[in-house]
Amino acid sequence: MVQSLAMISLLITLIVPTFAHAKCTFTAETKAVNIEWTAFKTTDKAPVVGTFKIVEVKGLENAKDLKKMVQSWKATIDVSSLETQNPARNVTLLDSFFKKLKQPEITGKIKKFKGSEQGTFDLALTFGGVTHSVPMEFIFEIEKETRKHKLVAMGEMHLSDFKAGAALTSLNTACIDLHKGADGKSKTWEDVKLKISIPLEKNCE
């Protein structure tokens, strides 16, 4: 019994430091970032899903420190590349919403990153010329087809935080009939859900 305990103690002594001092590197495919947004219409809150086809991310693509890497990223979104799978809707969103903002360009930067396999961070989002922090929760997922890892973050922004009320009213006016629900009332909601995903590999020695 004493010999068994001694052997277990020796194994713990050998194994624990190996994990504690494991050297890991992170590699991200910043050109493959995907940003999906979900807006809502009608009093029943029917979802409208869209993406942006052109998202430029500058920053570290390889690092030993995950926090350092993701906080080096700065994303710039070309709003004219929005896609909702409805050409007429795309034009309406551009003309009646984005072009009504003081500054149509959208940029984002990650701050206060906490966690490893899952956690939280603040997205410093500049939208319509106003910068505001959007709380995000992230987790690493494995894609079924490629078996590759990706970092997926989700959060919710509120247009009132970005002083986009006039643009929202403009959009609702342009879509007054399209945004009517069963009750006959037209409504465009000010909360928008965000989902950000980027392929990111973790390799440890």
C-alpha positions in Angstrom: 0.0 0.0 0.0 2.8 2.4 0.9 4.6 1.5 -2.3 1.4 2.2 -4.3 1.0 5.6 -2.7 4.6 6.4 -3.4 4.2 5.5 -7.0 1.1 7.7 -7.4 2.9 10.6 -5.7 5.7 10.2 -8.2 3.4 10.1 -11.2 1.6 13.3 -10.0 5.0 15.0 -9.5 6.0 14.1 -13.1 2.7 14.8 -14.8 1.4 18.0 -13.2 4.4 20.2 -14.2 4.1 18.9 -17.7 0.6 20.4 -18.1 1.3 23.4 -16.0 4.2 24.3 -18.2 2.7 23.2 -21.5 3.7 25.6 -24.3 0.8 26.5 -26.6 0.6 28.6 -29.7 -2.5 30.0 -31.3 -3.1 30.5 -35.0 -6.1 32.4 -36.4 -7.4 32.8 -39.9 -8.3 36.4 -39.7 -9.3 36.5 -43.3 -12.0 34.0 -42.6 -13.9 35.9 -39.9 -17.6 35.8 -40.2 -20.0 38.4 -38.7 -23.7 37.6 -38.5 -26.4 39.9 -37.2 -30.0 39.4 -36.4 -32.4 42.3 -36.4 -36.1 42.1 -35.6 -39.4 43.4 -37.1 -43.1 43.4 -36.3 -44.5 43.3 -32.8 -44.0 39.5 -32.8 -40.3 40.2 -33.2 -39.7 38.3 -36.5 -36.0 37.9 -37.1 -34.1 39.2 -40.1 -30.6 37.7 -40.5 -27.7 39.1 -42.4 -24.0 39.1 -42.8 -21.2 41.3 -44.2 -19.2 39.8 -47.1 -16.2 42.2 -46.6 -14.6 42.3 -43.1 -11.0 43.3 -42.8 -9.2 42.2 -39.6 -5.7 43.5 -38.8 -3.5 42.2 -36.0 -1.6 39.2 -34.9 -2.4 35.8 -36.6 0.1 33.8 -34.5 0.9 34.2 -30.8 1.7 32.3 -27.6 -0.8 34.5 -25.7 -4.4 34.2 -26.7 -5.4 37.3 -24.9 -2.6 39.3 -26.5 -3.5 38.0 -30.0 -7.3 38.7 -29.9 -6.8 42.1 -28.3 -4.5 43.1 -31.1 -7.3 42.6 -33.7 -9.1 45.6 -35.2 -12.0 44.8 -37.6 -13.3 47.1 -40.2 -16.6 46.3 -41.9 -17.7 47.5 -45.3 -21.4 48.1 -44.8 -22.0 48.2 -48.5 -21.2 44.4 -48.5 -24.2 43.5 -46.4 -26.1 40.5 -47.5 -29.6 39.3 -46.4 -30.3 37.0 -49.3 -32.9 39.6 -50.5 -31.5 42.2 -53.0 -34.4 44.6 -52.4 -33.9 44.5 -48.7 -30.2 45.0 -49.1 -30.8 48.3 -51.0 -33.4 49.5 -48.5 -31.1 48.9 -45.5 -28.2 50.7 -47.2 -30.3 53.7 -48.4 -32.8 54.1 -45.5 -30.6 53.0 -42.6 -26.8 53.0 -43.0 -26.6 56.1 -45.2 -28.6 57.9 -42.6 -25.9 57.4 -40.0 -23.3 60.2 -39.5 -20.6 57.7 -40.3 -21.6 54.4 -42.0 -18.3 52.6 -41.4 -18.2 50.0 -38.6 -15.1 49.1 -36.6 -14.6 46.9 -33.6 -11.8 46.0 -31.2 -11.7 43.3 -28.4 -11.0 44.5 -24.9 -11.1 42.9 -21.4 -10.7 39.4 -22.8 -11.2 36.8 -20.0 -11.0 33.0 -20.3 -9.5 30.3 -22.5 -11.8 27.6 -23.7 -14.8 29.9 -23.0 -15.2 33.3 -21.4 -16.2 36.9 -22.0 -14.9 40.1 -23.6 -16.0 43.6 -24.3 -16.4 44.6 -28.0 -15.5 48.2 -28.4 -17.8 48.9 -31.3 -17.8 52.1 -33.3 -21.1 52.4 -35.1 -22.5 55.6 -36.7 -19.5 57.5 -35.3 -20.3 56.5 -31.7 -18.1 54.0 -29.7 -19.8 51.8 -27.1 -18.8 48.6 -25.4 -20.9 45.5 -26.2 -20.6 42.6 -23.7 -19.8 39.3 -25.6 -19.6 35.7 -24.5 -17.3 33.3 -26.4 -16.7 29.6 -26.6 -14.5 27.3 -28.8 -16.5 25.1 -31.1 -15.5 22.2 -33.5 -16.9 22.3 -37.0 -18.5 18.9 -37.9 -17.2 18.8 -41.5 -13.6 20.1 -41.1 -13.1 19.2 -37.4 -11.4 22.6 -37.1 -11.8 24.8 -34.0 -13.3 28.2 -34.2 -13.9 30.9 -31.7 -17.6 31.9 -31.6 -18.8 35.0 -29.7 -22.3 36.2 -29.2 -23.8 39.4 -27.8 -26.4 42.0 -28.3 -26.2 45.7 -29.3 -28.8 48.3 -28.8 -29.1 51.0 -31.4 -30.0 53.6 -28.8 -26.5 53.2 -27.3 -25.2 54.4 -30.7 -27.6 57.3 -31.1 -29.0 55.6 -34.2 -32.7 56.5 -33.5 -33.1 58.7 -36.5 -31.8 56.0 -38.8 -34.0 53.4 -37.2 -37.1 55.7 -37.7 -36.0 56.2 -41.3 -35.9 52.4 -41.9 -39.2 51.8 -40.2 -40.8 54.5 -42.4 -39.4 52.9 -45.5 -40.6 49.5 -44.4 -43.8 50.5 -42.7 -46.0 47.9 -44.5 -43.3 45.2 -44.6 -42.8 45.5 -40.8 -46.5 45.1 -39.9 -47.4 42.0 -38.0 -50.7 40.2 -37.4 -51.9 43.1 -35.3 -51.4 45.6 -38.1 -48.8 47.6 -36.2 -45.4 48.3 -37.8 -42.3 48.0 -35.6 -38.6 47.9 -36.1 -36.7 46.8 -32.9 -33.6 48.6 -31.7 -31.8 45.5 -30.3 -29.6 43.5 -32.7 -28.0 40.2 -31.9 -24.4 39.7 -33.0 -22.5 36.5 -33.7 -18.8 36.5 -34.6 -16.8 33.4 -35.6 -13.2 33.0 -36.6 -11.2 29.8 -37.2 -8.6 29.5 -34.5 -6.3 26.6 -33.7 -4.5 25.8 -30.4 -1.5 23.6 -30.5 0.3 22.7 -27.2 3.7 20.9 -26.8 
